[in-house]
């Protein structure tokens, strides 16, 4: 129903509509798998704990 309305209103070809539906379904499946398995994209120690321009003297003042 929605695809036929898109074809009529916006003059898209039927192949473009099917292609977009397949792309959206594939993207949905990929994103739900990434959400369910977040350790695939874990970045361990990607950034330093402290970002500073000061010279590191080695002393810890805390």
C-alpha positions in Angstrom: 0.0 0.0 0.0 2.7 2.5 1.0 4.9 1.5 -1.9 2.1 2.0 -4.4 1.4 5.5 -2.9 5.1 6.4 -3.2 5.1 5.3 -6.9 2.0 7.2 -7.7 2.8 10.4 -5.8 6.6 10.7 -6.4 6.9 8.7 -9.7 9.5 6.4 -8.2 10.1 3.2 -10.1 9.0 0.0 -8.4 12.6 -1.3 -8.4 13.8 1.8 -6.4 11.1 1.2 -3.8 12.0 -2.5 -3.4 15.7 -1.6 -3.2 15.1 1.0 -0.5 13.0 -1.5 1.5 15.7 -4.1 1.2 18.3 -1.6 2.3 16.3 -0.5 5.3 15.6 -4.1 6.3 19.3 -4.9 6.1 20.3 -1.8 8.0 17.8 -2.7 10.7 19.1 -6.2 11.1 22.7 -5.0 11.3 22.0 -2.2 13.8 20.0 -4.6 16.1 22.8 -7.1 16.1 25.3 -4.4 17.0 23.0 -3.2 19.8 22.7 -6.7 21.2 26.4 -7.4 20.9 28.2 -4.1 21.9 31.6 -5.7 22.6 32.2 -5.8 18.9 33.0 -2.1 18.9 34.6 -1.7 22.4 37.5 0.6 22.3 39.8 -0.1 25.3 42.1 2.8 26.2 41.3 4.7 23.0 41.9 8.1 24.8 44.1 9.1 27.6 42.6 9.7 31.1 43.8 13.3 31.2 44.4 15.5 28.2 46.8 18.4 29.0 49.4 20.6 27.4 51.5 20.6 30.6 54.8 18.9 30.6 54.6 15.6 32.6 57.2 15.8 35.5 56.3 12.4 36.8 55.1 13.7 40.2 51.6 12.9 41.3 50.1 15.8 43.4 46.8 14.1 44.2 
